[in-house]
């Protein structure tokens, strides 16, 4: 667990993050989501897989810092995370 105080910080944490890109999420909301994600991770070494999804997966990419995040969001349809869960379970 990376959140326990006194833990060793030399491990690479692999995280999959599903981001709701449906019509109910504004660009400002998405920006706040990214800030929160990187605040949680802090200074730990991390390999993050970003999965953008509305009712289907729109895009998948890797990010190591907030600068790697693309704010050119695709989707804006309905909301369903079933495709994300299927994707993660398959891998």
N, C-alpha and C positions, 0 to 999 in steps of 0.2 A: 504494500500500500504506500503510495507516494505522499499521502497527506499526514503521516505520522511524524511528529517532531523527532528530530535526531536521526532520521533515516539517512541512508547512503544516497547521495545525489548523483552517483556516477552511472546509474542504470538508465537505459533508454526506455522511455515510456511510450508505448504505442496506443494511440487513442483513435477511435472512430467517432466522428461528430456528425450527427444528422441535423441539418438546418432546414427549417420550414421555410420554403420559398413560395408559399401560397399567396394568394391575393391579400390576405389579412395582415401580412408582414410588410411594413414599409422599409425603405432603405435605412432609415434611422434606427428602426428596431433591429435590423440585421447588424448594423454597426455596433449596437449595444451588446448583442449576443457575442460578437467576436471579442470585444473588450473583456467581457466576463470570462470567456473561455481562456484567454491568455492570462488573465489575472489568477485564475484557479491554478493553472499550470506553473506560473511564476518563472523561476530561473532554472527549472529542471530541464534536462535534455528530453526532447519529445519529438516523436514523429506522428503527426496528426493527419488522418485521412478525413477530408471534408466531403460530406455527401449532401449535395443540394437536392431537395425533394419537395415537390408539391403533392400531386397524386401519383407521380412516377418520378424515378430518379432522373434528374436533369443533367447533373455533372458530378464527377468524382475527381478530386485532386489532392495532392499532399501539401502540407504547410508546416513550416518550422517556426514561423513568426507571424505576427499580425501583418507584416508587409507582403507576405505570400498570399494573402487572402484576396480573392477576386470579388469586387463589388458589382460586377456586371452579372446580375442575377437573372437566371432563366426560370421559367415556370409561370408562377402567378395564377395557377389554377386552383383546384380544390386541395384538400389535405388528406393524405394517407401515408403512414410510415410503414405499411406492410412491405413495400418494395425494399426499403432500407433494411428491415429486419431479415428479409429473405437474403439480401446481398451479404450481410454480415454473417449470417448462419452458414452460407455456402463457403465462406472463406475462413 
